[in-house]
Amino acid sequence: MSDEEREKLIAVINQKTKYPPSYFDSLSDKQLIELYEYHTLK
């Protein structure tokens, strides 16, 4: 996943949550996608 794609997912997640920016640095692409789906599909 490109940095640009990651930024888009993070932007959406940040609209719904209050994770610190550093939290996303430790996530793999797969984890980030799962987090995104969790927050957008529930």
C-alpha positions as CSV (number, residue, x, y, z in Angstrom):
1,M,0.0,0.0,0.0
2,S,1.3,3.4,-0.9
3,D,1.8,6.2,1.7
4,E,-1.0,8.1,-0.1
5,E,-3.4,5.2,0.3
6,R,-2.5,4.9,4.0
7,E,-3.0,8.6,4.5
8,K,-6.5,8.3,3.0
9,L,-7.5,5.4,5.3
10,I,-6.0,7.2,8.3
11,A,-7.9,10.4,7.5
12,V,-11.2,8.5,7.5
13,I,-10.3,6.7,10.7
14,N,-9.4,10.0,12.3
15,Q,-12.9,11.4,11.5
16,K,-14.4,8.6,13.7
17,T,-11.7,8.1,16.4
18,K,-9.1,10.0,18.4
19,Y,-6.0,7.8,17.9
20,P,-2.7,9.6,18.2
21,P,-0.8,9.9,14.9
22,S,2.0,7.8,16.2
23,Y,-0.5,4.9,16.7
24,F,-0.7,4.4,13.0
25,D,3.1,4.2,12.5
26,S,3.2,0.8,14.2
27,L,0.4,-0.7,12.1
28,S,1.0,-2.9,9.1
29,D,-1.1,-2.3,6.0
30,K,-3.3,-5.3,6.9
31,Q,-3.9,-4.0,10.4
32,L,-4.7,-0.6,9.1
33,I,-7.2,-2.0,6.6
34,E,-8.8,-4.1,9.3
35,L,-9.1,-1.0,11.6
36,Y,-10.6,1.0,8.7
37,E,-13.2,-1.7,8.0
38,Y,-14.0,-2.0,11.6
39,H,-14.7,1.7,11.9
40,T,-16.5,2.2,8.6
41,L,-18.6,-1.0,8.4
42,K,-20.1,-1.1,11.9
